[in-house]
Structures are given as C-alpha cells and as structure tokens.
Amino acid sequence: MKPITLSLIALAGTFTLIACDSKEENVRENKLERKADNLEDSADIVRKDAERKADALESQKSLSNPSTTNSALENAADAKRNAAESTAESLERKAAAEREKK
C-alpha cells in the first residue's frame, strides 16, 4: 500500500475512536440529560401551578367587592405569576448548566 493510503486509514481510525464515546460516557451523558429534562419539567409544573393559583385568586374578584379588594386580588395573582416565573427560569438555567456538563 502507498504511504498516503496508510496515513488516511490511520487518520480515519483515529477519528472513529475519538468520535465513539465509551459506555460509561454514554451513561453519564444520559443521566445529565434526564436530570436536565426533569428540571425543565419542574419549571413547567411551577408555571402551571402558579397560573392555576393566580386564576383562582382572580376568580374571587367581583363587582360587589370594593375596588381595593379587587386590586389586592389582582396584585396577589400577579405576584404569584412573577414568583413562579422567577423560580421556573432558575430551574431552566440549572437544566442548561447540566447540559453544558456533557
């Protein structure tokens, strides 16, 4: 065989070995991916739960309530949503950090 052919075969073999993750590496990456997915699922749950609670607060508003009561209910609902969004974003940042470890 020509030296150039042998060099190309050796180079291809090297790239093949580099590209292949070990079984342990695949397990580690899968574990990190599952953890990130769970964190994102938790963020979704936090948002949905807060939205449900905020909607319940807003449903208590009525024309027969004093305007201060309705405003307080609206403010409480907004605060629930804002707090949940902050928590969800934190969880999503943690998920991204887990994926960065791969």
Phi and psi in radians as a Rosetta constraint file:
Dihedral C 1 N 2 CA 2 C 2 CIRCULARHARMONIC -1.327 0.35
Dihedral N 2 CA 2 C 2 N 3 CIRCULARHARMONIC 2.606 0.35
Dihedral C 2 N 3 CA 3 C 3 CIRCULARHARMONIC -1.026 0.35
Dihedral N 3 CA 3 C 3 N 4 CIRCULARHARMONIC -0.619 0.35
Dihedral C 3 N 4 CA 4 C 4 CIRCULARHARMONIC -1.166 0.35
Dihedral N 4 CA 4 C 4 N 5 CIRCULARHARMONIC -0.659 0.35
Dihedral C 4 N 5 CA 5 C 5 CIRCULARHARMONIC -1.136 0.35
Dihedral N 5 CA 5 C 5 N 6 CIRCULARHARMONIC -0.774 0.35
Dihedral C 5 N 6 CA 6 C 6 CIRCULARHARMONIC -1.094 0.35
Dihedral N 6 CA 6 C 6 N 7 CIRCULARHARMONIC -0.685 0.35
Dihedral C 6 N 7 CA 7 C 7 CIRCULARHARMONIC -1.127 0.35
Dihedral N 7 CA 7 C 7 N 8 CIRCULARHARMONIC -0.734 0.35
Dihedral C 7 N 8 CA 8 C 8 CIRCULARHARMONIC -1.145 0.35
Dihedral N 8 CA 8 C 8 N 9 CIRCULARHARMONIC -0.690 0.35
Dihedral C 8 N 9 CA 9 C 9 CIRCULARHARMONIC -1.127 0.35
Dihedral N 9 CA 9 C 9 N 10 CIRCULARHARMONIC -0.756 0.35
Dihedral C 9 N 10 CA 10 C 10 CIRCULARHARMONIC -1.114 0.35
Dihedral N 10 CA 10 C 10 N 11 CIRCULARHARMONIC -0.726 0.35
Dihedral C 10 N 11 CA 11 C 11 CIRCULARHARMONIC -1.119 0.35
Dihedral N 11 CA 11 C 11 N 12 CIRCULARHARMONIC -0.763 0.35
Dihedral C 11 N 12 CA 12 C 12 CIRCULARHARMONIC -1.089 0.35
Dihedral N 12 CA 12 C 12 N 13 CIRCULARHARMONIC -0.722 0.35
Dihedral C 12 N 13 CA 13 C 13 CIRCULARHARMONIC -1.108 0.35
Dihedral N 13 CA 13 C 13 N 14 CIRCULARHARMONIC -0.685 0.35
Dihedral C 13 N 14 CA 14 C 14 CIRCULARHARMONIC -1.108 0.35
Dihedral N 14 CA 14 C 14 N 15 CIRCULARHARMONIC -0.799 0.35
Dihedral C 14 N 15 CA 15 C 15 CIRCULARHARMONIC -1.116 0.35
Dihedral N 15 CA 15 C 15 N 16 CIRCULARHARMONIC -0.622 0.35
Dihedral C 15 N 16 CA 16 C 16 CIRCULARHARMONIC -1.114 0.35
Dihedral N 16 CA 16 C 16 N 17 CIRCULARHARMONIC -0.779 0.35
Dihedral C 16 N 17 CA 17 C 17 CIRCULARHARMONIC -1.164 0.35
Dihedral N 17 CA 17 C 17 N 18 CIRCULARHARMONIC -0.665 0.35
Dihedral C 17 N 18 CA 18 C 18 CIRCULARHARMONIC -1.188 0.35
Dihedral N 18 CA 18 C 18 N 19 CIRCULARHARMONIC -0.674 0.35
Dihedral C 18 N 19 CA 19 C 19 CIRCULARHARMONIC -1.270 0.35
Dihedral N 19 CA 19 C 19 N 20 CIRCULARHARMONIC -0.439 0.35
Dihedral C 19 N 20 CA 20 C 20 CIRCULARHARMONIC -1.467 0.35
Dihedral N 20 CA 20 C 20 N 21 CIRCULARHARMONIC 2.119 0.35
Dihedral C 20 N 21 CA 21 C 21 CIRCULARHARMONIC -1.445 0.35
Dihedral N 21 CA 21 C 21 N 22 CIRCULARHARMONIC 2.627 0.35
Dihedral C 21 N 22 CA 22 C 22 CIRCULARHARMONIC -1.269 0.35
Dihedral N 22 CA 22 C 22 N 23 CIRCULARHARMONIC 2.889 0.35
Dihedral C 22 N 23 CA 23 C 23 CIRCULARHARMONIC -1.051 0.35
Dihedral N 23 CA 23 C 23 N 24 CIRCULARHARMONIC -0.710 0.35
Dihedral C 23 N 24 CA 24 C 24 CIRCULARHARMONIC -1.122 0.35
Dihedral N 24 CA 24 C 24 N 25 CIRCULARHARMONIC -0.675 0.35
Dihedral C 24 N 25 CA 25 C 25 CIRCULARHARMONIC -1.146 0.35
Dihedral N 25 CA 25 C 25 N 26 CIRCULARHARMONIC -0.717 0.35
Dihedral C 25 N 26 CA 26 C 26 CIRCULARHARMONIC -1.105 0.35
Dihedral N 26 CA 26 C 26 N 27 CIRCULARHARMONIC -0.718 0.35
Dihedral C 26 N 27 CA 27 C 27 CIRCULARHARMONIC -1.099 0.35
Dihedral N 27 CA 27 C 27 N 28 CIRCULARHARMONIC -0.770 0.35
Dihedral C 27 N 28 CA 28 C 28 CIRCULARHARMONIC -1.090 0.35
Dihedral N 28 CA 28 C 28 N 29 CIRCULARHARMONIC -0.795 0.35
Dihedral C 28 N 29 CA 29 C 29 CIRCULARHARMONIC -1.133 0.35
Dihedral N 29 CA 29 C 29 N 30 CIRCULARHARMONIC -0.686 0.35
Dihedral C 29 N 30 CA 30 C 30 CIRCULARHARMONIC -1.123 0.35
Dihedral N 30 CA 30 C 30 N 31 CIRCULARHARMONIC -0.670 0.35
Dihedral C 30 N 31 CA 31 C 31 CIRCULARHARMONIC -1.134 0.35
Dihedral N 31 CA 31 C 31 N 32 CIRCULARHARMONIC -0.748 0.35
Dihedral C 31 N 32 CA 32 C 32 CIRCULARHARMONIC -1.114 0.35
Dihedral N 32 CA 32 C 32 N 33 CIRCULARHARMONIC -0.704 0.35
Dihedral C 32 N 33 CA 33 C 33 CIRCULARHARMONIC -1.132 0.35
Dihedral N 33 CA 33 C 33 N 34 CIRCULARHARMONIC -0.750 0.35
Dihedral C 33 N 34 CA 34 C 34 CIRCULARHARMONIC -1.099 0.35
Dihedral N 34 CA 34 C 34 N 35 CIRCULARHARMONIC -0.721 0.35
Dihedral C 34 N 35 CA 35 C 35 CIRCULARHARMONIC -1.101 0.35
Dihedral N 35 CA 35 C 35 N 36 CIRCULARHARMONIC -0.750 0.35
Dihedral C 35 N 36 CA 36 C 36 CIRCULARHARMONIC -1.116 0.35
Dihedral N 36 CA 36 C 36 N 37 CIRCULARHARMONIC -0.735 0.35
Dihedral C 36 N 37 CA 37 C 37 CIRCULARHARMONIC -1.076 0.35
Dihedral N 37 CA 37 C 37 N 38 CIRCULARHARMONIC -0.732 0.35
Dihedral C 37 N 38 CA 38 C 38 CIRCULARHARMONIC -1.113 0.35
Dihedral N 38 CA 38 C 38 N 39 CIRCULARHARMONIC -0.684 0.35
Dihedral C 38 N 39 CA 39 C 39 CIRCULARHARMONIC -1.128 0.35
Dihedral N 39 CA 39 C 39 N 40 CIRCULARHARMONIC -0.716 0.35
Dihedral C 39 N 40 CA 40 C 40 CIRCULARHARMONIC -1.170 0.35
Dihedral N 40 CA 40 C 40 N 41 CIRCULARHARMONIC -0.671 0.35
Dihedral C 40 N 41 CA 41 C 41 CIRCULARHARMONIC -1.096 0.35
Dihedral N 41 CA 41 C 41 N 42 CIRCULARHARMONIC -0.691 0.35
Dihedral C 41 N 42 CA 42 C 42 CIRCULARHARMONIC -1.104 0.35
Dihedral N 42 CA 42 C 42 N 43 CIRCULARHARMONIC -0.693 0.35
Dihedral C 42 N 43 CA 43 C 43 CIRCULARHARMONIC -1.074 0.35
Dihedral N 43 CA 43 C 43 N 44 CIRCULARHARMONIC -0.738 0.35
Dihedral C 43 N 44 CA 44 C 44 CIRCULARHARMONIC -1.094 0.35
Dihedral N 44 CA 44 C 44 N 45 CIRCULARHARMONIC -0.720 0.35
Dihedral C 44 N 45 CA 45 C 45 CIRCULARHARMONIC -1.128 0.35
Dihedral N 45 CA 45 C 45 N 46 CIRCULARHARMONIC -0.744 0.35
Dihedral C 45 N 46 CA 46 C 46 CIRCULARHARMONIC -1.030 0.35
Dihedral N 46 CA 46 C 46 N 47 CIRCULARHARMONIC -0.807 0.35
Dihedral C 46 N 47 CA 47 C 47 CIRCULARHARMONIC -1.094 0.35
Dihedral N 47 CA 47 C 47 N 48 CIRCULARHARMONIC -0.837 0.35
Dihedral C 47 N 48 CA 48 C 48 CIRCULARHARMONIC -1.119 0.35
Dihedral N 48 CA 48 C 48 N 49 CIRCULARHARMONIC -0.720 0.35
Dihedral C 48 N 49 CA 49 C 49 CIRCULARHARMONIC -1.117 0.35
Dihedral N 49 CA 49 C 49 N 50 CIRCULARHARMONIC -0.761 0.35
Dihedral C 49 N 50 CA 50 C 50 CIRCULARHARMONIC -1.143 0.35
Dihedral N 50 CA 50 C 50 N 51 CIRCULARHARMONIC -0.685 0.35
Dihedral C 50 N 51 CA 51 C 51 CIRCULARHARMONIC -1.106 0.35
Dihedral N 51 CA 51 C 51 N 52 CIRCULARHARMONIC -0.727 0.35
Dihedral C 51 N 52 CA 52 C 52 CIRCULARHARMONIC -1.079 0.35
Dihedral N 52 CA 52 C 52 N 53 CIRCULARHARMONIC -0.782 0.35
Dihedral C 52 N 53 CA 53 C 53 CIRCULARHARMONIC -1.185 0.35
Dihedral N 53 CA 53 C 53 N 54 CIRCULARHARMONIC -0.693 0.35
Dihedral C 53 N 54 CA 54 C 54 CIRCULARHARMONIC -1.143 0.35
Dihedral N 54 CA 54 C 54 N 55 CIRCULARHARMONIC -0.715 0.35
Dihedral C 54 N 55 CA 55 C 55 CIRCULARHARMONIC -1.087 0.35
Dihedral N 55 CA 55 C 55 N 56 CIRCULARHARMONIC -0.677 0.35
Dihedral C 55 N 56 CA 56 C 56 CIRCULARHARMONIC -1.101 0.35
Dihedral N 56 CA 56 C 56 N 57 CIRCULARHARMONIC -0.713 0.35
Dihedral C 56 N 57 CA 57 C 57 CIRCULARHARMONIC -1.112 0.35
Dihedral N 57 CA 57 C 57 N 58 CIRCULARHARMONIC -0.783 0.35
Dihedral C 57 N 58 CA 58 C 58 CIRCULARHARMONIC -1.162 0.35
Dihedral N 58 CA 58 C 58 N 59 CIRCULARHARMONIC -0.501 0.35
Dihedral C 58 N 59 CA 59 C 59 CIRCULARHARMONIC -1.208 0.35
Dihedral N 59 CA 59 C 59 N 60 CIRCULARHARMONIC -0.272 0.35
Dihedral C 59 N 60 CA 60 C 60 CIRCULARHARMONIC -1.412 0.35
Dihedral N 60 CA 60 C 60 N 61 CIRCULARHARMONIC -0.199 0.35
Dihedral C 60 N 61 CA 61 C 61 CIRCULARHARMONIC -1.216 0.35
Dihedral N 61 CA 61 C 61 N 62 CIRCULARHARMONIC 2.515 0.35
Dihedral C 61 N 62 CA 62 C 62 CIRCULARHARMONIC -2.724 0.35
Dihedral N 62 CA 62 C 62 N 63 CIRCULARHARMONIC 2.819 0.35
Dihedral C 62 N 63 CA 63 C 63 CIRCULARHARMONIC -1.156 0.35
Dihedral N 63 CA 63 C 63 N 64 CIRCULARHARMONIC -0.418 0.35
Dihedral C 63 N 64 CA 64 C 64 CIRCULARHARMONIC -1.410 0.35
Dihedral N 64 CA 64 C 64 N 65 CIRCULARHARMONIC -0.239 0.35
Dihedral C 64 N 65 CA 65 C 65 CIRCULARHARMONIC -1.326 0.35
Dihedral N 65 CA 65 C 65 N 66 CIRCULARHARMONIC 2.615 0.35
Dihedral C 65 N 66 CA 66 C 66 CIRCULARHARMONIC -1.102 0.35
Dihedral N 66 CA 66 C 66 N 67 CIRCULARHARMONIC 2.641 0.35
Dihedral C 66 N 67 CA 67 C 67 CIRCULARHARMONIC -1.055 0.35
Dihedral N 67 CA 67 C 67 N 68 CIRCULARHARMONIC -0.547 0.35
Dihedral C 67 N 68 CA 68 C 68 CIRCULARHARMONIC -1.137 0.35
Dihedral N 68 CA 68 C 68 N 69 CIRCULARHARMONIC -0.626 0.35
Dihedral C 68 N 69 CA 69 C 69 CIRCULARHARMONIC -1.166 0.35
Dihedral N 69 CA 69 C 69 N 70 CIRCULARHARMONIC -0.793 0.35
Dihedral C 69 N 70 CA 70 C 70 CIRCULARHARMONIC -1.107 0.35
Dihedral N 70 CA 70 C 70 N 71 CIRCULARHARMONIC -0.686 0.35
Dihedral C 70 N 71 CA 71 C 71 CIRCULARHARMONIC -1.124 0.35
Dihedral N 71 CA 71 C 71 N 72 CIRCULARHARMONIC -0.730 0.35
Dihedral C 71 N 72 CA 72 C 72 CIRCULARHARMONIC -1.104 0.35
Dihedral N 72 CA 72 C 72 N 73 CIRCULARHARMONIC -0.712 0.35
Dihedral C 72 N 73 CA 73 C 73 CIRCULARHARMONIC -1.130 0.35
Dihedral N 73 CA 73 C 73 N 74 CIRCULARHARMONIC -0.737 0.35
Dihedral C 73 N 74 CA 74 C 74 CIRCULARHARMONIC -1.103 0.35
Dihedral N 74 CA 74 C 74 N 75 CIRCULARHARMONIC -0.760 0.35
Dihedral C 74 N 75 CA 75 C 75 CIRCULARHARMONIC -1.124 0.35
Dihedral N 75 CA 75 C 75 N 76 CIRCULARHARMONIC -0.702 0.35
Dihedral C 75 N 76 CA 76 C 76 CIRCULARHARMONIC -1.134 0.35
Dihedral N 76 CA 76 C 76 N 77 CIRCULARHARMONIC -0.709 0.35
Dihedral C 76 N 77 CA 77 C 77 CIRCULARHARMONIC -1.116 0.35
Dihedral N 77 CA 77 C 77 N 78 CIRCULARHARMONIC -0.769 0.35
Dihedral C 77 N 78 CA 78 C 78 CIRCULARHARMONIC -1.089 0.35
Dihedral N 78 CA 78 C 78 N 79 CIRCULARHARMONIC -0.718 0.35
Dihedral C 78 N 79 CA 79 C 79 CIRCULARHARMONIC -1.097 0.35
Dihedral N 79 CA 79 C 79 N 80 CIRCULARHARMONIC -0.698 0.35
Dihedral C 79 N 80 CA 80 C 80 CIRCULARHARMONIC -1.052 0.35
Dihedral N 80 CA 80 C 80 N 81 CIRCULARHARMONIC -0.821 0.35
Dihedral C 80 N 81 CA 81 C 81 CIRCULARHARMONIC -1.113 0.35
Dihedral N 81 CA 81 C 81 N 82 CIRCULARHARMONIC -0.762 0.35
Dihedral C 81 N 82 CA 82 C 82 CIRCULARHARMONIC -1.125 0.35
Dihedral N 82 CA 82 C 82 N 83 CIRCULARHARMONIC -0.755 0.35
Dihedral C 82 N 83 CA 83 C 83 CIRCULARHARMONIC -1.117 0.35
Dihedral N 83 CA 83 C 83 N 84 CIRCULARHARMONIC -0.723 0.35
Dihedral C 83 N 84 CA 84 C 84 CIRCULARHARMONIC -1.148 0.35
Dihedral N 84 CA 84 C 84 N 85 CIRCULARHARMONIC -0.708 0.35
Dihedral C 84 N 85 CA 85 C 85 CIRCULARHARMONIC -1.101 0.35
Dihedral N 85 CA 85 C 85 N 86 CIRCULARHARMONIC -0.715 0.35
Dihedral C 85 N 86 CA 86 C 86 CIRCULARHARMONIC -1.087 0.35
Dihedral N 86 CA 86 C 86 N 87 CIRCULARHARMONIC -0.783 0.35
Dihedral C 86 N 87 CA 87 C 87 CIRCULARHARMONIC -1.121 0.35
Dihedral N 87 CA 87 C 87 N 88 CIRCULARHARMONIC -0.775 0.35
Dihedral C 87 N 88 CA 88 C 88 CIRCULARHARMONIC -1.102 0.35
Dihedral N 88 CA 88 C 88 N 89 CIRCULARHARMONIC -0.726 0.35
Dihedral C 88 N 89 CA 89 C 89 CIRCULARHARMONIC -1.118 0.35
Dihedral N 89 CA 89 C 89 N 90 CIRCULARHARMONIC -0.665 0.35
Dihedral C 89 N 90 CA 90 C 90 CIRCULARHARMONIC -1.087 0.35
Dihedral N 90 CA 90 C 90 N 91 CIRCULARHARMONIC -0.755 0.35
Dihedral C 90 N 91 CA 91 C 91 CIRCULARHARMONIC -1.105 0.35
Dihedral N 91 CA 91 C 91 N 92 CIRCULARHARMONIC -0.689 0.35
Dihedral C 91 N 92 CA 92 C 92 CIRCULARHARMONIC -1.178 0.35
Dihedral N 92 CA 92 C 92 N 93 CIRCULARHARMONIC -0.608 0.35
Dihedral C 92 N 93 CA 93 C 93 CIRCULARHARMONIC -1.145 0.35
Dihedral N 93 CA 93 C 93 N 94 CIRCULARHARMONIC -0.688 0.35
Dihedral C 93 N 94 CA 94 C 94 CIRCULARHARMONIC -1.132 0.35
Dihedral N 94 CA 94 C 94 N 95 CIRCULARHARMONIC -0.661 0.35
Dihedral C 94 N 95 CA 95 C 95 CIRCULARHARMONIC -1.101 0.35
Dihedral N 95 CA 95 C 95 N 96 CIRCULARHARMONIC -0.760 0.35
Dihedral C 95 N 96 CA 96 C 96 CIRCULARHARMONIC -1.103 0.35
Dihedral N 96 CA 96 C 96 N 97 CIRCULARHARMONIC -0.688 0.35
Dihedral C 96 N 97 CA 97 C 97 CIRCULARHARMONIC -1.136 0.35
Dihedral N 97 CA 97 C 97 N 98 CIRCULARHARMONIC -0.655 0.35
Dihedral C 97 N 98 CA 98 C 98 CIRCULARHARMONIC -1.114 0.35
Dihedral N 98 CA 98 C 98 N 99 CIRCULARHARMONIC -0.736 0.35
Dihedral C 98 N 99 CA 99 C 99 CIRCULARHARMONIC -1.169 0.35
Dihedral N 99 CA 99 C 99 N 100 CIRCULARHARMONIC -0.533 0.35
Dihedral C 99 N 100 CA 100 C 100 CIRCULARHARMONIC -1.129 0.35
Dihedral N 100 CA 100 C 100 N 101 CIRCULARHARMONIC -0.433 0.35
Dihedral C 100 N 101 CA 101 C 101 CIRCULARHARMONIC -1.267 0.35
Dihedral N 101 CA 101 C 101 N 102 CIRCULARHARMONIC -0.232 0.35
